[in-house]
Amino acid sequence: MSSNASEHTLTVDDHAASTPPTEKDKPELAEKTLALQTSVTESPGSEEDVVDYPSGLKLGLLTIALCLSVFLVALDNTIIATAIPKITDQFKSLDDVGWYGSAYLLTTAATQLLFGKFYTFMPVKWVFITAIVIFEIGSAICGAAPNSNALIIGRAIAGLGSAGIFSGAMIIIANTVPLAKRPMYTGIIGGTFGIASVAGPLMGGVFTDKVSWRWCFLINLPPGAFTLLFLTFFFKMPGKAQAKKEMTFKERLMQFDPMGTVIFIPAIVCLLLALQWGGSKYPWKDGRVIALFVVFGVLISVFIAIQFRQGDQATIPLRIFKQRSIWSGAWFMFSVGAGFFIFSFYLPIYFQSIHNVSAVNSGISTLPMILSLVVASILAGGLITQLGYYAPFMIASTIIASVGAGLITTLGVSTGHTKWIPYQFIYGFGLGLGMQQPMLAAQAVLEMVDVPSGTAIVMFSQTLGGALFISVGQNVFTNKLVSGLAQYAAGLDPSVVLAAGATSLRSSVPADKLAGVLLAYAHALDSAYYVGVAMSALSIIGCLAIEWKNIKGKNIEMGMAG
């Protein structure tokens, strides 16, 4: 915890008795509970037991419900990739392809920090349920969409709901599992996120080929319904209600930083649109792209000024962001998210284009990365529970993931499975070791009342990193492919290759040009991978700066209203 928080944290051996507060300490503790509920995870002989953490079947069902919600959100990030060709065939909407992915990411990134405020000032359980309902409504609209515009609207609504689900799951874990046992559960949820992110294209391919692309969205409804029913009727946040200061409507509204929110959301939208359109739909020097960057610069400058003025009411409270483990964890997640999204997006393209496999088989080919990520995530959670320190796992994560990412850049036209399987395994294992630890760090260094904001900052950083660098990777890939075609397949119109896509290369280019096209494709993919390698390596800044905290045996925790 931070220096202030640590004064109210009691660390004892598992078999030692808690020491009751002295008379001198009681006024300070009483004052503390005006803002926070103090919960005690007790050892024998303790006098207080104000938090009844769920256990057994109830905790197991809660974990399943949270994992399902996180799985669906992560799945929606990538499942649409292999469905887009069929969608554009049905709606005759090739010009809308970019919006199918960006509409989801735009609303997710733009509102993630706002959900941090909701989780701080509203009942956690009902904010989380509301986020799931919004996500389910968006999924239903997508599944029943009669045209392209309806699908885009559904994706935007689903993205809005997803903004509150992952961070909400972590916040619920923070309130239902003692800190010392928490790494195992965050590891399970993190592994679930990794599975869904990489399995998305595989499942999308199966649904699209065997049933209908609409099931890429309708699949969200049954698991979402189970989660909603369980949380609504069988789950109650542990602990007594957090004491809240009585506020007028205006005072409560100001806690949500309305001016900052109104400025921040369009700023992020302008940035993502500029990166989405620049170099693909419009040239970088096009007036529309330049205007978007200029508007972003102006709006984000105004937003920063508002944050300084608002203090604790800011969307990003500087008191929290300046905490070393928060800004370093945010940078770590930004870098890791950037690399992870690039490899998740471009490895299936590598298998479909270079190895000429189907969308389903390209998803199967990425299983080494999925499995190793899950194993490492759960393993790290178990080891941190035993050892208490999470920072070493972040350092190991950066080193191993960077090595694996570097090895992936060596994949070429003739590379066999004896290389692409272990290379992916190394990268995924490294990723799994560290991906969830910044969320754990936020819970370890912040008072519980600040955990929602801290978690939202960290999760927003990961989302923003992924959203930005998918666009960066796309531009690097496209530019390198065009120059590579001029070198290895001279005389071939690049627009033919770009329009063909990964799965139709061999039927769209002349046979005598195919070898050169594949070579250009492989080099272009390598260039996109280099971006992922660079971002993976840059995560070292975050893991070296983060505080080393031992969470083993932490017996006093700050509870939250539910």
Buried (B, 14 or more C-beta within 10 A) or exposed (E): BBEEBBEBBBBBEEEEEBEEBEEEEEEEEEEBBEEBBBBBBBBEEBEEEBBEBBEEEBBEBBBBBBBBBBBBBBBBBBBBBBBBBBBBEBBEBEEBBBBBBBBBBBBBBBBBBBBBBBBBBBBBBBBBBBBBEBBBBBBBBBBEBEEBEBBBBBBBBBBBBBBBBBBBBBBBBBBBBBBBBBBBBBBBBBBBBBBBBBBBBBBBBBBBBEEBBBBBBBBBBEBBEBBBEBBEEEBEBBBBEBEEEEEEEEEBEBBBBEBBBEBBBBBBBBBBBBBBBBBBBBEEEBEEBBEBBEBBEEBBEBBBEBBEEBEEBBBBBBEBBEBEBBBBBBBBBBBBBBBBBBBBBBBBBBBBBBBBBBBBBBBBBBBBBBBBBBBBBBBBBBBBBEBBBBBBBBBBBBBBBBBBBBBBBEBBEEBEEEBBBBBBBBBBBBBBBBBBBBBBBBBBBBBBBBBBBBBBBBBBBBBBBBBBBBBBBBBBBBBBBBBBBEEBBEEBEBEBBEEBBBBBBEEBBEEEBBEBBBBBBBBBBBBBBBBBBBBBBBBBBBBEBBBEBBBBBBBBBBBBBB
